[in-house]
Amino acid sequence: MRRFAAFNWPLSLATPLVGGLIVFGLWASVTAAYENVRLAHAVGQTLGAVKVARDMGVRANDMADRATASLLYRLSYMERITAMTLSGVVQKGFLNPWGGFVGLTVAPADQALKIEAVVPPRACRRLIQFYGKDPARIGLKRVEVRDRAALAISRQLYSAPSGGIAAGMTTNAIKAGCGAADEVVVTLTFKLS
């Protein structure tokens, strides 16, 4: 006589559920790791451009257009240079890991490098939190954020004091500045000297 095993309903329902949870966990961890790689690449692009600009030895009496063109030429070995309209002006720059434009402007008179990057809000928050940890150490003078819309007004999140100790940015100010738009423009201004 053959005996048939009883069908185990709880086990048959739990197996696909556990399998789905495992797949979701793997997907979430791979997505987080990929986002961390993109963030690290964006920070590398930015700090690399700052290093090249500082190594150029820009003097206060240099012409801004020539200094910017020279910087872009020097960066062309590591990034593909492209042109885009940002803030109503055609600028040259490169693309960040999120596919947004990164425009560079050298201001010799101020001894500053202005970097404007179009990023999603989540990346905006993470980038600013990274740079805001110790802005004086990396020579960060100012941080501004605005919606990508052409007539949007910038919000200043940080400005280095003319003297004394630089204070970091608060989490609430960063969240409010980066907002919930599809894309925002983060403007970082670094000291060249």
C-alpha positions in Angstrom: 0.0 0.0 0.0 1.3 3.4 -0.9 1.2 6.3 1.5 0.9 9.8 0.2 2.6 12.6 2.1 0.3 15.2 3.3 0.6 18.5 1.5 2.3 21.1 3.7 0.4 24.4 3.1 2.4 26.7 5.4 5.7 25.6 3.9 4.5 26.0 0.3 3.3 29.5 1.0 6.4 30.5 3.0 9.0 29.4 0.5 8.2 31.9 -2.3 7.8 34.7 0.3 11.3 34.0 1.8 12.7 33.7 -1.7 11.2 37.1 -2.6 12.6 38.7 0.5 16.1 37.3 -0.3 15.9 38.7 -3.9 14.7 42.1 -2.6 17.6 42.2 -0.1 20.2 41.4 -2.8 18.6 44.1 -5.1 18.7 46.7 -2.3 22.3 46.0 -1.4 23.5 46.1 -5.0 21.6 49.4 -5.6 23.2 51.0 -2.5 26.7 49.8 -3.5 26.2 51.2 -7.0 25.1 54.5 -5.6 28.1 54.6 -3.4 30.4 54.0 -6.4 28.7 56.9 -8.3 29.1 59.2 -5.3 32.8 58.3 -5.0 33.3 58.9 -8.7 31.6 62.3 -8.5 33.7 63.3 -5.5 36.8 62.2 -7.4 35.8 64.3 -10.4 35.3 67.4 -8.3 38.4 67.1 -6.2 40.4 66.2 -9.3 39.3 69.3 -11.0 40.1 71.4 -7.9 43.6 69.9 -7.7 44.3 70.5 -11.4 43.1 74.1 -11.0 45.3 74.7 -8.0 48.3 73.2 -9.8 47.8 75.6 -12.7 49.0 78.5 -10.5 46.3 81.0 -11.6 47.2 84.6 -10.9 44.8 87.3 -9.9 45.4 89.2 -13.1 44.8 86.3 -15.5 41.7 86.4 -17.8 38.8 84.3 -16.5 37.9 82.9 -20.0 41.5 81.8 -20.7 42.0 80.3 -17.3 38.8 78.3 -17.6 39.7 77.1 -21.1 43.1 76.1 -19.9 41.6 74.1 -17.0 39.2 72.3 -19.4 42.1 71.5 -21.7 44.0 70.0 -18.8 41.0 68.0 -17.7 40.2 66.7 -21.1 42.6 63.8 -20.6 40.4 62.4 -17.8 36.9 63.5 -18.8 35.1 64.0 -22.1 34.4 67.7 -22.4 31.0 68.8 -23.6 29.0 72.0 -23.9 25.6 72.8 -22.3 23.5 75.8 -21.4 23.5 76.2 -17.6 22.2 79.3 -15.9 21.3 80.8 -19.3 25.0 80.7 -20.5 26.6 78.1 -22.7 29.4 76.4 -20.6 31.9 73.7 -21.2 32.3 70.9 -18.7 31.8 67.2 -18.4 29.1 64.7 -17.3 28.8 63.4 -13.7 27.9 59.7 -12.9 24.2 60.6 -12.9 24.4 62.0 -16.4 24.1 65.6 -15.2 26.3 68.4 -16.5 29.2 69.7 -14.5 30.3 73.2 -15.5 33.6 74.8 -14.4 34.4 78.5 -14.1 37.8 79.9 -12.9 37.6 83.3 -11.2 41.2 84.5 -11.1 40.4 87.8 -9.3 38.7 85.9 -6.5 41.2 83.0 -6.6 38.3 80.6 -6.8 37.0 77.7 -8.9 33.2 77.5 -9.3 31.8 74.1 -10.0 28.1 73.8 -11.0 26.7 70.2 -11.1 23.3 69.0 -12.1 22.3 66.1 -9.8 19.3 64.3 -8.4 18.1 65.5 -4.9 19.4 62.4 -3.1 22.8 62.8 -4.6 22.7 66.5 -3.8 22.2 65.7 -0.1 24.9 63.1 0.0 27.5 65.2 -1.8 26.9 68.3 0.4 27.0 66.2 3.5 30.4 64.8 2.4 31.8 68.3 1.6 30.2 69.8 4.7 32.1 67.5 7.1 35.2 69.7 7.0 34.8 72.5 4.4 37.9 74.5 5.5 40.2 71.5 5.1 39.3 71.1 1.4 39.2 74.9 0.8 35.5 75.1 0.2 34.4 78.8 0.2 30.7 78.5 -0.6 27.9 76.1 -1.3 24.7 77.1 -3.1 21.7 74.9 -4.3 18.8 75.7 -6.7 16.3 73.9 -8.8 17.4 73.3 -12.4 14.8 75.8 -13.7 16.5 78.7 -15.4 15.0 81.4 -13.2 15.3 79.5 -9.9 16.9 81.4 -7.0 19.9 79.9 -5.3 19.9 79.1 -1.6 23.2 79.6 0.1 23.9 76.7 2.4 27.4 77.6 3.4 29.8 80.5 3.2 33.3 80.4 4.7 33.9 83.1 7.3 36.5 85.7 6.5 38.2 84.8 9.8 37.8 82.2 12.5 36.6 78.6 12.4 34.3 77.5 9.6 31.0 75.9 10.7 29.5 72.9 9.0 26.1 72.7 7.4 23.1 71.4 9.2 21.2 68.4 8.0 17.9 70.4 7.9 19.4 73.1 5.7 20.8 70.5 3.3 17.4 68.7 3.0 15.6 72.0 2.5 18.2 73.2 -0.1 18.2 70.1 -2.1 14.4 70.0 -2.1 12.3 67.5 -4.0 12.7 68.7 -7.6 13.7 66.1 -10.3 17.2 67.7 -10.6 19.0 70.4 -8.7 22.1 72.5 -9.4 24.8 72.3 -6.7 27.3 75.1 -6.9 30.6 74.6 -5.0 33.1 77.3 -4.9 36.7 76.3 -3.9 39.7 78.4 -3.0 42.6 78.2 -5.5 45.3 79.3 -3.2 
